[in-house]
Amino acid sequence: METQRMNLNLFLTKYLISKHYFVADNFSLIDVGASGGIDSYWHIFLPDQIIAFGFEPLVKEVERLNHESPSSKIKYLSYFVTSPHAIEMDQESLRRNNNPFPRTSAIRAQSVMSMDYARTFYDPSGSGEVISDYITLDDFCRQNGRLNVDFIKIDTDGMDFAVLLGSERLLSDRVLAVGIECNFHGPAHEKANLFSNIDGFLRNSGFTLFDIDIHRYSRSSLPKPFLYSIPAQTQSGQVMWGDALYLRDAAALGYEKIWNINLSIIKILKLASLFELFGLEDCAAELLIVYRDRIKASVDVEHCLNLLTPKLHGEQLTFKDYNLQFDQNIDTFFPEYASHAKRLSAKKRIVSFGLKKGGLLKKIPFLNEVAKRIYHRMIDF
């Protein structure tokens, strides 16, 4: 589950890892549809602060992933993950299906290229061998001692909602976030694999939508350029599906009481880390502030807030000063000021260069004096 707003700095997360906060209670990940392996950004928790289970029905791919796994704590299993009950749709619902995907340029391209898309991109072995065993996440966790799962990623190309329906007990426990692929079109049915159904289900389970990456596909009648070097998403076209990110908005007033959940100190820190990981440092800061009294004996909250604070026009401020700047000089948060500050900085560098030893202005006394005046006026601006 990657979004366009993934955070590459992760100052808070790296700090928590360096202090071994997740050693006794590992960050726990379940990845359903794990072809290619878990996303590389989870490796930040290696070697001893993560446990991960990847589910994939492609037998040879699971064998390859286990052989190449960077840690014994990252394991892959051959299963179809689904719901406890078969989802049957009536003929009328199937008839009322507005899914345009078969008419997209991606399907036309696969025909032109004589390509089996799934086998080419998801099964490097090319064997196509799939497991026949089915399991629900609720059953898997019950069989493995009620796993304390933090994050669930689901990307099955069509069975994502079924995976959720087989995870009701798990989701009601202590899961903090779900990353899931969502289709925007399909059968008019309450159990269809649609964003509308997935969103309603997760909202009723205490999760809130925080991010979604939209993927577009052009029609086969007038193909548009592909977004990547694969016959899939295009640079423009109808929205087809998206990668949605849901987290517990635990900083909301009365959240724990409303959803009958009690977040431990480590769970709060894990949730803050997840917010940071997905580029939501503001939400991480809000969470730490709301739970300050609960966690302050275990972690330096002020230091954590400083780690989350971004630079403002190139200057690194403390969390306190950053917010003070917002209240006292709010103009500095608007784009016009940012553009002006950038131009001013460039002018300062040009004039400063001219004043340096050996610079052209240094050799011409009159121009040098003028440059000094301009430079100091810029500083006073």
Helices and strands as residue ranges (DSSP letters): H 11-18, E 27-32, G 40-45, E 50-55, H 59-68, E 74-77, E 80-81, H 91-95, G 101-103, H 105-112, H 117-122, E 134-135, H 137-143, E 151-154, H 160-165, H 168-171, E 177-183, H 195-203, E 208-217, E 238-247, H 255-259, H 265-277, H 281-290, H 292-295, H 301-308, E 311-312, E 315-316, H 319-328, G 330-333, H 335-355, G 361-363, H 365-380
